[in-house]
Amino acid sequence: MRAAAPGASAAHPGPRLDPSLADRDYLHLAPLSAIIRETVRSRLTGDQLRVLDLGCGWKPYAPLFAGRCRAYLGMDVTRSSAAEVLGVGGQLPFADAAFDVVLCTQELEHDPEPQSTVDEARRVLAKGGFLILSTHGVWFKHGAADYWRWTDAGLRRVMRSFEAVDIRNCGGQYSALFQLLNLYSDPVPVVRRLLYLVNNALGVALDRILPAENLIANYVVVARK
């Protein structure tokens, strides 16, 4: 089994890694990339990291680990991905303490057994290793397997076996509100990108002026074993 290196041809970052202000999903993807980038820079040490990208898709965040990895392995349930290994999160085919980092982005809402996946992620992490996980708080229904929406309290509960858990919001309630408006602007012809741009700018500005956390579109968890 060969682990692809970050930045290899299998990875397709696209707008997930670096969305523009006129992109539909800017209000949760831009903070998500920023938090992962900050975590890699400030909390992960060394340049020989063993990384498991769980639910990797096309490995959009692999470039953030460039130059830091001994191995970067992708796992997904479908062959329509950059995965080297096929499988589900609740049954990881790896030894205990096999990885220093498990990255799992936008998958927990689709997982029928989220606690099992979190427990398996912890099992395959070395002592002191990190789980970096993101998932939706408020979102529209998408895909046939769309089971959960999360709060920070719910995430703390499923992460309770970790030594330390830090939960970050991808924006506040105004980002969430305008992100939802973006989702439902899809049928609008011609000026759709302009609507996204205006909504994104308003969401960011209002979060700064009137910060509140009653409605959150997306969470990022950094949990240390």
N, C-alpha and C positions, 0 to 999 in steps of 0.2 A: 504494500500500500504506500503510495507516494503522496506526500503532502505538498500542495501547491504553495509557492511562495507568494507573499503579499505583492500585489502589483502585476502578477503573472497574467497571461492572456485570458485565463478563465474568469478573471474578475471583471465585472462591468459596473463601475460605480454609478454612472449616470447622475440624474438629478437628486437621488437620495443622499449622496455624499455632499454635494455642493449646490443646493437649490437656489434659484434666483428669486428675487422679491416678487416676480410675476408668475411664479409657479403655484399651482393649486394647493399643494401640501407644504408650502414653505413654513407655515406657522408651527408645525410640529417637527418637520424634518431638519430645519436649520438648527434649532436648539438640540435635537438629538445628536447630530454630527458634532456640534460644539462640545457637548458633555462627554462623548466618547473620546474625542481628541484630547480634551483636558485630562481625562482619566488616564489615558495611555501615557501622556507626557508627565503627569505629576505623581501618579500612584504606582505605575509599573516600572520595575527596575531591571536593568540588564538588557542584553541584546540577544539572549538565547531563549526567548519565551516560546513555550509550547501552547498554541492557541487552537481551541475548538470553536468553530463558527457553526452554531447549532441552529438549524433552519436557515442555512446560509443564502438560499436563492442564488443570485449572481455575485455574491460576496462584495456588496457595495462599500463596506467599511474596511476591507482588507488593506487598502493603501494607507490607512492611518497607523498600521502596524509595520510599515515598511522599515527595514533595517533593524527591527527589534526582535525578530523571530528566528528560532531554529526550525520550527515547523508551523504551518498554518493549514489546518485541516477543516474542510467543509463537510457538513452532514445535512441531508435534507430527505424528505419523503418522496421526492420526485426526481426523475432523470432530467427533467427540464430545468436544470440548475447547473451550478459549477461544483456540485458536491463530488467529493471523492468517495464518500460512504453514504449509502442509503439506509434509512432507519428512522425510528421515532424517539423522541426525547426521553420517554419513560423506560426505555430499554437500551441504554448506550453500550455498544460493544467494545468498551475500553476498560483497561485495568484501573484500579483505584489509584488516585494521585497521578494520573497520566498527563495532566495539563496544568499550566500555570494560570490560564485565562479561559473562561467559557464566555463567548459572546452570543447572545440570543436576542435578536431584534424583531419586534412586531410579530411574534409567534405565539405568545402565551394565550392570547385571546382565542386562538384556533386549536388549542391543545385540549383534548377531552379529559386528560389527567394532569392538570398543571402541577399539583403537589408532587406527583411522581417524577416529573421532569426536573423540577427544582431540586428534589432530593438526589436524583441521578447526577445532575450537574455538580452538586456539592461532592458527591462520592468521587468523581473523576478529577476533582481539583486537588492539587497538592496543598499542604498546610500553608496558610498565608496567601493562597491563590484567590483570584477575584472572579465572580460572576458579574458580568455587565449585561443587564436585561432591560428591554423596553417593551411597553405594551400600552394599549389604549385605555383611557379613562372614559371618554365620550367619543363615539364614532357611529357612523351609519352601519347597518348590517352589510357585510361583504363576504361573499363566498358561501359555499354550502356548509363548511365546517367553521362556524363562527359562534363560539359558545359563551364567552365571558366579556364583561367590562369590569375594570378594576378601580379601586380606590387605594390611597396610600396605606390605609389600615389593613385592607385585604392583602396587599403585597407584603407588608410586614409579617402578617400571619404565616403566609406560605414560606417566608424566608427566615422563620424563627430559629432554625438550626444553625444559622451562620453566626460567626463571632461578632460582626459589625455590619450594619445595613444603613446605607445612605440612599434616600429616595429624593429625586429631583423632578420638578415639574418642567415640561416643555411649554413654557408660557403660563399665563394665568387665565382667568375666566374670559377676558375679552379676546385673547388669542383663540380660545376654544370656540367662542361664539362666532367669530369671523371665519375660523376654519370650517365650521359647519356650513356657514353661508357659501363658502367656496365650493364645498361638496355638492351643494344643491344648485350651484350656478352652471353646472356642466351642460344642461340643455340650451343655455343662452348662446345664440350664434354671434359671430363676428367680434363682439366686444368682451368676450369672456376673459381674455388675458388682462384686459384693463380692469375688469371687476376684481380679479385676483389681486392685482397690484394695489388697488385702493383698499380692499379688505385687509390685506396683509399689513399695509402701512398703518391702518387704523388699529388693528389688533395689537401691534407692537407698541404704538404710541399710548393707547389707553391703558395697557398693562403697566406702563411706566408711571402714568399719572394717577391711576386708581387701582393699585395692586390688590388683588383678591384671588382666593384659591377655592372658590365654591364650585367651579366647573373647570375641569382639567382635561384637555384632549389626549395627552400622552404623558406617561411617566417613564423615568429611567432609574433603575436600581443598580447601585454598585455595592455588592455584598462580598465581604471578605471571610474566607473560611478560617 
